[in-house]
Amino acid sequence: MKLVRKDIEKDNAGQVTLVPEEPEDMWHTYNLVQVGDSLRASTIRKVQTESSTGSVGSNRVRTTLTLCVAAIDFDSQACQLRVKGTNIQENEYVKMGAYHTIELEPNRQFTLAKKQWDSVVLERIEQACDPAWSADVAAVVMQEGLAHICLVTPSMTLTRAKVEVNIPRKRKGNCSQHDRALERFYEQVVQAIQRHIHFDIVKCILVASPGFVREQFCDYMFQQAVKTDNKVLLENRSKFLQVHASSGHKYSLKEALCDPTVASRLSDTKAAGEVKALDDFYKMLQHEPDRAFYGLKQVEKANEAMAIDTLLISDELFRHQDVATRSRYVRLVDSVKENAGTVRIFSSLHVSGEQLSQLTGVAAILRFPVPELSDQEDDSSSEED
């Protein structure tokens, strides 16, 4: 994402002009745009024209519109963002108040204006415009006959390809059908890796599977690379890291990212940090439940006691339609930071973010036990009885 201009007043009202450069930038934009904002961008509009003879025709024209945002639609697979709203600025093709849908395009700038820019949104702009926050991890999660090729960016897990091949069972005295199908499966996975993984950007490629599938696949891939003199694969051999996963499904990626070998290799990536934070929370919940809280009310009470060491919060909560509710989450984040706590904003498109959403989307690891909060809950429930 490229920041072209930033005009924000002391009262936090203002506008920013941005240029989305990567597919992931559309996800960042989706988290920036909220209902009630003003969005100005180039778009295509179908316009009816009447000739001197009275015949009516229609043309598609490119024009720049300013919309008051009414609805936002994000397609996570295609990384496409559509913003629907009413026109709020005079235009020769579109009447004031008329509805239009803008599909934001890569490498075309847009200007977003808000009455109130909060700290969470401004921090996301900083992250989106920082080139260090790019996809530096790829993963091949596989089992016999099924593989998912994923890109793990700081903000989401993108499934780039799914390979499925029916593998017949081994039969006594005849394994040829099984071996041929397995070789065909491996070949398709290798092709998907070469098609979807940019080796000049990616620092590490995880190959995760149950059993010996990953070893057999890597042996096949590099034997074929030697035979065909595939320099790209051979030069990047050191980037492949084999780890255990319980299956070839996408959710098994969390296990692979939790592996200590992977954690040390990916110590500088946000995705690994999110997974570790969630893992630490679950461990704390198991061994010291008085230091692991989840749910907004409990976490807010822990924050009042200045007990929060690490706040885990889903970015989904900052897309809440109710301004007061959204502001409540922003205040919580700001307060934890003021009290020298760490804030980890999880992407709802990451496997770790999906898990956090199941815990209400907000959780906290505390500096010290706060048993009185759970005691208060017990007292209130007994009073109700």
Salt bridges, closest charged atoms under 4 A:
ASP7 OD2 - ARG5 NE 2.61
GLU24 OE2 - HIS28 NE2 3.76
ASP37 OD2 - LYS114 NZ 2.58
ASP73 OD2 - ARG82 NH1 3.76
GLU103 OE1 - ARG82 NE 3.42
GLU105 OE2 - ARG62 NH2 3.40
GLU105 OE1 - ARG108 NE 3.44
GLU123 OE1 - LYS337 NZ 2.39
ASP136 OD2 - LYS203 NZ 3.72
GLU144 OE1 - HIS178 NE2 3.48
GLU164 OE1 - LYS162 NZ 3.76
ASP179 OD1 - HIS178 ND1 3.22
ASP268 OD2 - LYS203 NZ 2.70
GLU274 OE2 - LYS270 NZ 2.41
ASP279 OD2 - LYS283 NZ 3.54
ASP280 OD2 - LYS276 NZ 2.95
GLU288 OE2 - ARG291 NH1 3.41
GLU300 OE1 - ARG328 NH2 2.77
ASP315 OD2 - ARG124 NH2 3.23
ASP315 OD1 - ARG319 NH1 3.53
